[in-house]
């Protein structure tokens, strides 16, 4: 027998793991553990993994999705809680953990600390800022109430509305405590906002969120972040009426108006109808009195002003007097003008006799004949002068015309474009030419270039051949 051999029983790893698991689950079948929530993880599976710790140790905890969805509130890092569950092992990592069935805050102090931390966080984001508050409608036609349909709260609200100012109310039933409270209240807020004003179910002008008093745990659904954000996002003004006047939830900070009680919310929502009618009657009476006083006052002023106005006869007397003076001046002026014109007519009357007019006509006829004879002589002389000058220019033009040059044996060469070719250098081989003589035209094709251009081309070819010979001799 070897030195290392012993009588100890050999176990496999799985056997040891199973034995430890059975021992733990038998000894700690149902436990309650108090500690602070540490690192927490929520994967897409819906399960919750977190650490439960104190100043000396850490225990891993896991809550399955079906269990955690029924909790009143969810664990958050830094919150002191009491968890209920069973201790077991996780063989894959050789560690133990608690399978959690229930999580509860470790007293009111823990909840208050969590509430204050959440309030500061949301306040920092600006959700509680006064500039985001919406103005409540003075007299809403339809009020939406989010509350339990069976409690005393809804009866108190309806009764108070009936006393003050009867109006239409639509109720969205929700559970006002428990694990589904926050979700149902959130859905109700978004639901009311999604309604259309002209739809089958009209959109309310105002929302009241209400429930009766209770402990901090009972009211916790109204401290959930999703509810607070839904209230902030609501386009419809919201009145919060949660608990008694001493109860404060986070939606009280974000709501457009906070009521101390549900009955107080109804009082804020609508005015008192009788008071409103009395106010209208009072204002109407005051308006009538003010109008009567104004009419009387203006009448007195009118009478005072009219007393200082001149009479109608006084206003017209001056105009009548002025009209009489003008009429008299007009008559005298017409008489004077008539006398003046008669005198002028008497002076020119001899000139207007028939014999005088006939004599003037004869004189004008003689002048016209004389001027006509002179004009005719001048025109004939001018025509002769212009004709002589025109003949002179015609002879000069004839002598300078190229036709006279062509008569002397010259010809005119024109290219295809109708331009005159003045130099032989402008003609290329195979150009079409039009040669014009005095008595007709001849079409021709150029077969050679001018001798000077041909000589230049020949000289150029010689130079080119010499250059080629020189290049050849280099090789």
Buried (B, 14 or more C-beta within 10 A) or exposed (E): EEEEEEEEEEEEEEEEBBEBBEEBBEEBEEEEBEBBBBEBEBEEEEBBBBBBBEEEEEBBBBBBEEBBBEBBBBBEEEBBBBBBBBBBBEBEEEEBBBBBBBBBBBEEEBBEBBBEEBBEEBBEEEBBEEEEBBEBBEEBEBBBBBBBEEBEBBEBBBEBBEBBBEBEBBBBBBBBBBBBBBBBBBBBBEBBBEBEEEEEEBBBBBBBBBBBBBEBBBBBBBBBBEBBBBBBEBEBBBBBBBBEEEBBBBBBBBBBBBBBBBBBBBBBBBBEBEEBEEEEEEEEEEEEEEEEEEEEEEEEEEEEEEEEEEEEEEEEEEEEEEEEEEEEEEEEEEEEEEEEEEEEEEEEEEEEEEEEEEEEEEEEEEEEEEEEEEEEEEEEEEEEEEEEEEEEEEEEEEEEEEEEBBEEEEEBBBBEEEEEBEEBEBBEEEBEBBBBEBEEEEEEEBEEBBEEBEEEEEEEEEEEEEEEEEEEEEE
